[in-house]
């Protein structure tokens, strides 16, 4: 079983463990900006597609 599979998806606990960070830090560092860009893109497309802005007025 992979060490990541045994942790909760949104748990910050693995970030505090040096062994996990050493093994998965590079991969996480590459995926985090891509996920952030997708999330921001979906927020900005939300009003175009649904007509309702997710941002406060």
C-alpha positions as CSV (number, residue, x, y, z in Angstrom):
1,X,0.0,0.0,0.0
2,X,1.3,3.4,-0.9
3,X,2.0,5.8,2.1
4,X,-0.3,8.4,0.5
5,X,-3.2,5.9,0.2
6,X,-3.2,5.5,4.0
7,X,-3.7,9.2,4.7
8,X,-6.7,11.4,4.5
9,X,-6.9,13.4,1.3
10,X,-7.1,16.8,2.9
11,X,-5.0,16.1,6.0
12,X,-2.0,18.3,6.5
13,X,-0.3,15.7,8.7
14,X,1.9,14.2,6.0
15,X,3.4,17.6,5.3
16,X,4.8,17.6,8.8
17,X,6.6,14.3,8.3
18,X,10.1,14.7,6.8
19,X,10.2,11.2,5.4
20,X,6.9,11.7,3.5
21,X,7.9,15.1,2.3
22,X,11.3,13.8,1.1
23,X,9.6,11.0,-0.9
24,X,6.7,13.0,-2.3
25,X,7.6,16.7,-2.1
26,X,8.9,17.0,-5.6
27,X,5.8,15.4,-7.1
28,X,3.5,17.5,-4.9
29,X,5.4,20.6,-5.8
30,X,4.8,20.0,-9.5
31,X,1.1,19.1,-9.1
32,X,0.1,21.9,-6.7
33,X,0.6,24.8,-9.1
34,X,-1.3,22.9,-11.8
35,X,-4.2,22.2,-9.4
36,X,-4.2,25.8,-8.3
37,X,-4.3,27.0,-11.9
38,X,-7.2,24.7,-12.7
39,X,-9.1,25.8,-9.6
40,X,-8.6,29.5,-10.4
41,X,-9.6,28.9,-14.0
42,X,-12.8,27.2,-13.0
43,X,-13.7,30.0,-10.7
44,X,-13.3,32.6,-13.4
45,X,-15.2,30.5,-16.0
46,X,-18.0,29.9,-13.5
47,X,-19.8,33.2,-14.2
48,X,-19.5,32.7,-18.0
49,X,-21.0,29.2,-17.9
50,X,-23.6,29.6,-15.2
51,X,-24.3,33.3,-15.1
52,X,-23.6,33.5,-11.4
53,X,-20.4,34.9,-10.1
54,X,-18.6,32.9,-7.3
55,X,-16.9,36.1,-6.2
56,X,-18.5,38.6,-3.7
57,X,-20.1,41.6,-5.3
